[in-house]
C-alpha cells in the first residue's frame, strides 16, 4: 500500500467518524483531493487508490496536469472518469483555460468572472458547475463576497448560459479551538439553507473544510471537503 493510499484511507475514516458524530450519512460528504503543487504521479497514485475528484489552485499547473493524467490513462480500464475542480483565485485573463478544462469552479466572486466563464465554456461541454465564494469571516485579505451580497451574485450566475449554479464555498479564518472552527461553518450552513430555498435542488453543494478543520466543517453540514496535505503530504514545490 502506498503512502497516498494509506493517507486517503485515514482521511476517509475521519470523514466517516465526523458524519457519525453529526448523524449524517457518509455518502453525503464528497472528498476533493487538493493536488496543487504535486505532479501527475501523485494524482495517478490517488486514482489507483480510488480517488476521482481533484482540486487545483493554479491555472497552468492544473491544465498541464489534467492533460498529463489523461495521457497516462489513455489505456486505463473503464470507470475512471475524473472530476477536476478549480479552487484558486481567478484572474480575468485566465478564465478561458478554466472554462475549457475544468468541470467545476468553486471560487467565483464577481459577476464579470462568471460572465467570462460562461462565454468561454465550449458549447460541446456540459455546463460548468459553479460555487460562489463567500468571505464568511470578513477578512480584508480573503477572497469572496460578503454574505449580504451572495444572493445577488448567485442570481447573476444562475441566469448565465453554460453555467450551473451548485452552491457556496468558503475558507474561514483559521482557528485552533473546535467551537471557534464551527462558528463560521454554522453561518455558512444557515446562508446555504436560505439560498437553497430560492434556487432549488440543484443548489446542493456546500464546499468548506480542509485538513485542519475537516471535522468541524462536516459537523456543520459540508457536502464537499477539500483536503490536500493530509493526503499528499507537505508541498514540495511551488509553480
NORSULKA-V705569 format. One record per residue. N is the residue number from 1. SS is DSSP state (~ for helix, > for strand, _ for the rest). NEAR is the number of other ideal C-beta (glycine too) atoms within 10 Angstrom. Layout:
n;ss;near
N;SS;NEAR
N;SS;NEAR
This chain:
n;ss;near
1;_;8
2;_;12
3;~;12
4;~;23
5;~;16
6;~;12
7;~;19
8;~;23
9;~;14
10;~;12
11;~;19
12;~;18
13;~;10
14;~;18
15;~;22
16;~;14
17;~;13
18;~;21
19;~;18
20;~;12
21;~;11
22;~;16
23;_;7
24;_;17
25;_;10
26;~;13
27;~;7
28;~;13
29;_;23
30;>;16
31;>;18
32;>;23
33;>;26
34;>;23
35;_;24
36;_;19
37;_;18
38;_;24
39;_;15
40;~;19
41;~;12
42;~;21
43;~;25
44;~;16
45;~;18
46;~;23
47;~;20
48;~;13
49;_;18
50;_;10
51;_;21
52;_;15
53;>;17
54;>;24
55;>;24
56;>;26
57;_;18
58;_;17
59;~;22
60;~;11
61;~;19
62;~;25
63;~;19
64;~;16
65;~;22
66;~;20
67;~;12
68;~;15
69;~;21
70;~;14
71;~;9
72;~;14
73;_;15
74;_;6
75;_;5
76;_;13
77;_;6
78;_;5
79;_;6
80;_;11
81;_;7
82;_;15
83;>;14
84;>;21
85;>;24
86;>;28
87;_;25
88;_;20
89;_;14
90;_;23
91;_;10
92;~;9
93;~;9
94;~;18
95;~;23
96;~;15
97;~;16
98;~;26
99;~;21
100;~;13
101;~;20
102;_;25
103;_;17
104;>;23
105;>;26
106;>;28
107;>;22
108;>;26
109;_;20
110;_;16
111;~;16
112;~;13
113;~;22
114;~;26
115;~;16
116;~;19
117;~;24
118;~;19
119;~;13
120;~;15
121;_;22
122;_;12
123;_;6
124;_;5
125;_;13
126;_;10
127;_;15
128;>;25
129;>;19
130;>;25
131;>;26
132;>;28
133;>;25
134;>;27
135;_;21
136;_;25
137;_;16
138;_;12
139;_;12
140;_;5
141;_;6
142;_;15
143;_;16
144;_;22
145;>;20
146;_;10
147;~;17
148;~;8
149;~;14
150;~;22
151;~;16
152;~;12
153;~;20
154;~;23
155;~;14
156;~;18
157;~;23
158;~;17
159;~;13
160;_;19
161;_;9
162;_;16
163;>;22
164;>;15
165;>;26
166;>;25
167;>;23
168;>;27
169;>;28
170;>;27
171;_;24
172;_;26
173;_;15
174;_;11
175;_;16
176;_;8
177;_;9
178;~;11
179;~;8
180;~;14
181;~;23
182;~;19
183;~;17
184;~;23
185;~;23
186;~;15
187;~;17
188;~;25
189;~;19
190;~;13
191;~;19
192;~;23
193;~;12
194;~;11
195;~;19
196;~;16
197;~;8
198;~;11
199;~;17
200;_;11
201;_;6
202;_;13
203;_;21
204;_;14
205;>;21
206;>;27
207;>;28
208;_;32
209;_;31
210;_;18
211;_;15
212;_;14
213;_;24
214;~;23
215;~;20
216;~;24
217;~;28
218;~;27
219;~;21
220;_;22
221;_;20
222;_;29
223;_;19
224;>;25
225;>;25
226;>;25
227;>;23
228;_;21
229;~;13
230;~;17
231;~;27
232;~;23
233;_;13
234;_;7
235;_;11
236;_;10
237;_;8
238;_;8
239;_;11
